[in-house]
Amino acid sequence: MSKRVLIIEDSKSVSSTLEAMIKDELGFKTVIGSSVKQCAKLLLEYKGKFDIALLDLGLPDSYNGEIVDFVTKFNIPIVILTATSLVENEIKYRNKNIVDYVIKDGLYSFKYAISVIRRIVNNDGIKLLIVDDSKSFLDNTKDLIERYKIEVFTATNGLEALEILEKNKDIKIILTDYYMPFMNGLELVRTVRKKYAKDELSIIVTSVTKERQTASKFLKYGANDFLYKGFTQEELFVRINANIELLELFEELKNRANKDFLTKLYNRRYLFEEGNKILKEANEKKNRLFAALIDIDKFKNINDTYGHDIGDLTLKEVSKILRKYFKKDELIARLGGEEFCILFKNKDEDLVKQRLELLRKEFAENVIELGDLKLKFTISIGCSFKKADALDIMLQEADKGLYEAKETGRNRIRYR
């Protein structure tokens, strides 16, 4: 579902500029009004379903920021559009849904508004853990951070934080105090860094201490950032935003190295690097590991008949269907050309057979509609249930099964 942005602004030039930039840079839908009355009508029409709202304070029927109070009732993140920071100072702390403000003074301010919208929308699914022995600090900071659509967990000491982290391994940021009972912030940082690298999880330390060596000590032991308590909402947002964007940059670099550009599946290099680790662990723990090879039947004919652009769309369709059937507990990769691989970790043999048969049928019945063209294709699958000391040996067995599937008529599965 496309994201939707509400813009309430009485200047047509401002609203049209924002609308064009949001469409071009983000691809989001925009809904525009120019008064509190129109805003009320739009909110009712769309049942309050907006991902973020940009609100002008200088509306003809809203002299004192009434528009903000009205939109707040719908629990929508709000970005204030204002001509002066003086007005913003009067309202920024009175409303829990205000996430930022933009002073309308040129193209740069609009670009900043776009960056805020992108960040709020992208925060969906991001998890953050606050660790502090002060309940008031936990509650107040949790309230601030949740405005940015981040899921927040809280802990009162380092040991409790480690328990939460163990249950929520996808937490991306820890915001931790220094002085706490049972395990202080420095011990927590050192413990977390034994398991999580700085490009996987970011740690921001908060403290009231004025000792100049404290910040450098934490940074030396693995913290990413240091924030003195008494920070403003804007400062907190900027620091969290910077750390999330850095983690996303690291993730993008990893994806470029580990994923196939066309299908966005893991590439051959990653398959063998990670796959051999998975195989080693399976052998040590005496767990099952199965390998399946999938090949598009008569893929050369598709390229020769319709061209490589249609061939690329075919490969993307395979990726989409594989993602539909297999989730994070399986490793899916594109080996190269029209060949794909799935590693099944510690799965029941009969269940794997059932799922592969459902996959084969899905491709046999699937149709790609491209204008007047209706493209159908099938796949052949070879699967090895034999563990070995190296992944390439397992794949060789699966490849023998794939060869049999091709030789006996295609659109079928053979097991080894």
Secondary structure, DSSP 8 states (H G I E B T S, - for coil): ---EEEEE-S-HHHHHHHHHHHHHHH--EEEEESSHHHHHHHHHHTTT--SEEEEES-BTTBSSSHHHHHHHTTT--EEEEES-HHHHHHHTTT-TTEEEEEE-SSHHHHHHHHHHHHHHHHTTT-EEEEE-S-HHHHHHHHHHHHTTT-EEEEESSHHHHHHHHHH-TTEEEEEEESS-SSS-HHHHHHHHHTTS-TTT-EEEEEE----HHHHHHHHHTT-SEEEESS--HHHHHHHHHHHHHHHHHHHHHHHHHHB-TTT-SB-HHHHHHHHHHHHHHHHHHT--EEEEEEEETTHHHHHHHH-HHHHHHHHHHHHHHHHHH--TTEEEEEEETTEEEEEEES--HHHHHHHHHHHHHHHHH--EEETTEEE---EEEEEE----SSHHHHHHHHHHHHHHHHHTTSS-EEE-
